[in-house]
Structure formats: structure tokens, C-alpha cells
């Protein structure tokens, strides 16, 4: 990566529907509470996690590996919270 980040987390989209508008909105809401910038990457693109449209542009289907990067170390707990949201299938898995 050719940008500076403080925190890195790796996760996978595990819910059946993949990334869609509802979880994208929740993630963007989390990112808007951050001290610094937070980005998501599918390994091909890097997008602003505070933008629903940019998150949806990843077209992250089930099984997509997603990296979470934060600009500030202070957002480490927020990156963990975001990773957990991915890990539990956005609360959609039975």
C-alpha cells in the first residue's frame, strides 16, 4: 500500500447477501465517528469507509476478504468493532 495507516485488520464478508446498503450504512456510520480516516480494501480498490457509495463500489460478495485501515491509532477499537460486525455476518446470519 502506498499510504500511511496506523491500524490494520483483516476480515471476510460471511453473510449470504454480501455487502449491501444496510451494512454499508452501518459501517459508514461507524467510520464517521472516527478520529481520523478509515479505509476498506478488497485488495484491488481502497475506499473511504465513511462513504456508503464507496463501500458499495467494492461489490463485496460472500467470501470477499476485506482489509480495514485506520489513519489514527486512537481508532483501533473502532476497527475492532467494524471487524466484529463483518465477522458476525452484519447480524444477518441465523
Short mmCIF file of the C-alpha atoms (twelve columns), coordinates in Angstrom:
data_MODEL
# 
_entry.id   MODEL 
# 
loop_
_atom_site.group_PDB 
_atom_site.id 
_atom_site.type_symbol 
_atom_site.label_atom_id 
_atom_site.label_alt_id 
_atom_site.label_comp_id 
_atom_site.label_asym_id 
_atom_site.label_seq_id 
_atom_site.Cartn_x 
_atom_site.Cartn_y 
_atom_site.Cartn_z 
_atom_site.pdbx_PDB_model_num 
ATOM 1  C CA . UNK A 1  0.000   0.000   0.000  1 
ATOM 2  C CA . UNK A 2  1.268   3.453   -0.811 1 
ATOM 3  C CA . UNK A 3  -0.471  5.314   2.012  1 
ATOM 4  C CA . UNK A 4  0.127   5.694   5.727  1 
ATOM 5  C CA . UNK A 5  -2.056  3.866   8.225  1 
ATOM 6  C CA . UNK A 6  -1.770  3.052   11.925 1 
ATOM 7  C CA . UNK A 7  -4.116  0.094   12.402 1 
ATOM 8  C CA . UNK A 8  -4.812  -2.871  10.109 1 
ATOM 9  C CA . UNK A 9  -7.490  -5.553  10.494 1 
ATOM 10 C CA . UNK A 10 -8.393  -8.362  8.074  1 
ATOM 11 C CA . UNK A 11 -11.861 -9.877  7.806  1 
ATOM 12 C CA . UNK A 12 -14.149 -11.649 5.332  1 
ATOM 13 C CA . UNK A 13 -17.692 -10.978 4.161  1 
ATOM 14 C CA . UNK A 14 -19.526 -14.014 5.559  1 
ATOM 15 C CA . UNK A 15 -23.234 -13.180 5.246  1 
ATOM 16 C CA . UNK A 16 -25.231 -14.710 2.393  1 
ATOM 17 C CA . UNK A 17 -26.157 -11.413 0.717  1 
ATOM 18 C CA . UNK A 18 -22.662 -9.914  0.683  1 
ATOM 19 C CA . UNK A 19 -22.155 -6.200  1.224  1 
ATOM 20 C CA . UNK A 20 -25.395 -4.335  0.571  1 
ATOM 21 C CA . UNK A 21 -26.898 -0.981  1.562  1 
ATOM 22 C CA . UNK A 22 -27.885 -1.708  5.186  1 
ATOM 23 C CA . UNK A 23 -24.491 -2.953  6.425  1 
ATOM 24 C CA . UNK A 24 -22.733 -0.324  4.272  1 
ATOM 25 C CA . UNK A 25 -24.747 2.360   6.075  1 
ATOM 26 C CA . UNK A 26 -23.855 0.908   9.491  1 
ATOM 27 C CA . UNK A 27 -20.148 0.756   8.586  1 
ATOM 28 C CA . UNK A 28 -20.205 4.319   7.218  1 
ATOM 29 C CA . UNK A 29 -21.860 5.461   10.442 1 
ATOM 30 C CA . UNK A 30 -19.117 3.808   12.485 1 
ATOM 31 C CA . UNK A 31 -16.420 5.395   10.316 1 
ATOM 32 C CA . UNK A 32 -17.964 8.843   10.725 1 
ATOM 33 C CA . UNK A 33 -17.344 8.532   14.496 1 
ATOM 34 C CA . UNK A 34 -13.610 8.024   13.902 1 
ATOM 35 C CA . UNK A 35 -10.909 10.473  14.969 1 
ATOM 36 C CA . UNK A 36 -9.152  10.059  11.603 1 
ATOM 37 C CA . UNK A 37 -9.882  8.448   8.255  1 
ATOM 38 C CA . UNK A 38 -10.796 4.779   7.901  1 
ATOM 39 C CA . UNK A 39 -10.479 2.878   4.638  1 
ATOM 40 C CA . UNK A 40 -11.683 -0.519  3.410  1 
ATOM 41 C CA . UNK A 41 -9.913  -2.530  0.750  1 
ATOM 42 C CA . UNK A 42 -10.734 -5.702  -1.162 1 
ATOM 43 C CA . UNK A 43 -7.127  -5.948  -2.359 1 
ATOM 44 C CA . UNK A 44 -7.930  -4.167  -5.639 1 
ATOM 45 C CA . UNK A 45 -9.534  -0.919  -4.503 1 
ATOM 46 C CA . UNK A 46 -9.258  1.245   -1.399 1 
ATOM 47 C CA . UNK A 47 -12.377 3.179   -0.408 1 
ATOM 48 C CA . UNK A 48 -13.405 5.671   2.256  1 
ATOM 49 C CA . UNK A 49 -15.289 3.696   4.929  1 
ATOM 50 C CA . UNK A 50 -17.373 6.793   5.738  1 
ATOM 51 C CA . UNK A 51 -18.987 6.689   2.270  1 
ATOM 52 C CA . UNK A 52 -21.854 4.260   1.660  1 
ATOM 53 C CA . UNK A 53 -21.464 4.644   -2.114 1 
ATOM 54 C CA . UNK A 54 -17.713 3.930   -1.988 1 
ATOM 55 C CA . UNK A 55 -18.277 0.875   0.244  1 
ATOM 56 C CA . UNK A 56 -20.899 -0.464  -2.179 1 
ATOM 57 C CA . UNK A 57 -18.478 0.137   -5.081 1 
ATOM 58 C CA . UNK A 58 -16.325 -2.707  -3.715 1 
ATOM 59 C CA . UNK A 59 -19.115 -5.113  -4.783 1 
ATOM 60 C CA . UNK A 60 -18.006 -7.360  -1.900 1 
ATOM 61 C CA . UNK A 61 -19.817 -10.688 -2.242 1 
ATOM 62 C CA . UNK A 62 -19.742 -13.555 0.256  1 
ATOM 63 C CA . UNK A 63 -16.141 -14.703 0.701  1 
ATOM 64 C CA . UNK A 64 -14.534 -11.354 -0.200 1 
ATOM 65 C CA . UNK A 65 -11.552 -10.634 2.031  1 
ATOM 66 C CA . UNK A 66 -11.678 -7.063  3.324  1 
ATOM 67 C CA . UNK A 67 -8.900  -5.096  4.996  1 
ATOM 68 C CA . UNK A 68 -9.702  -2.278  7.414  1 
ATOM 69 C CA . UNK A 69 -7.141  0.515   7.761  1 
ATOM 70 C CA . UNK A 70 -7.243  3.475   10.141 1 
ATOM 71 C CA . UNK A 71 -5.260  6.667   9.903  1 
ATOM 72 C CA . UNK A 72 -5.066  7.150   13.693 1 
ATOM 73 C CA . UNK A 73 -4.056  4.655   16.400 1 
ATOM 74 C CA . UNK A 74 -6.926  6.044   18.522 1 
ATOM 75 C CA . UNK A 75 -9.368  4.360   16.120 1 
ATOM 76 C CA . UNK A 76 -8.067  0.877   16.940 1 
ATOM 77 C CA . UNK A 77 -11.173 -0.020  18.995 1 
ATOM 78 C CA . UNK A 78 -13.391 1.223   16.162 1 
ATOM 79 C CA . UNK A 79 -11.500 -1.003  13.690 1 
ATOM 80 C CA . UNK A 80 -12.094 -3.936  16.060 1 
ATOM 81 C CA . UNK A 81 -15.818 -3.082  16.262 1 
ATOM 82 C CA . UNK A 82 -16.019 -2.879  12.463 1 
ATOM 83 C CA . UNK A 83 -14.182 -6.217  12.083 1 
ATOM 84 C CA . UNK A 84 -16.591 -7.849  14.547 1 
ATOM 85 C CA . UNK A 85 -19.561 -6.509  12.525 1 
ATOM 86 C CA . UNK A 86 -18.116 -8.260  9.434  1 
ATOM 87 C CA . UNK A 87 -17.305 -11.408 11.437 1 
ATOM 88 C CA . UNK A 88 -20.901 -11.807 12.689 1 
ATOM 89 C CA . UNK A 89 -22.272 -11.517 9.145  1 
ATOM 90 C CA . UNK A 90 -23.620 -7.996  9.767  1 
ATOM 91 C CA . UNK A 91 -26.081 -9.590  12.212 1 
ATOM 92 C CA . UNK A 92 -27.866 -11.282 9.310  1 
ATOM 93 C CA . UNK A 93 -26.705 -14.883 9.703  1 
ATOM 94 C CA . UNK A 94 -29.001 -17.205 11.588 1 
# 
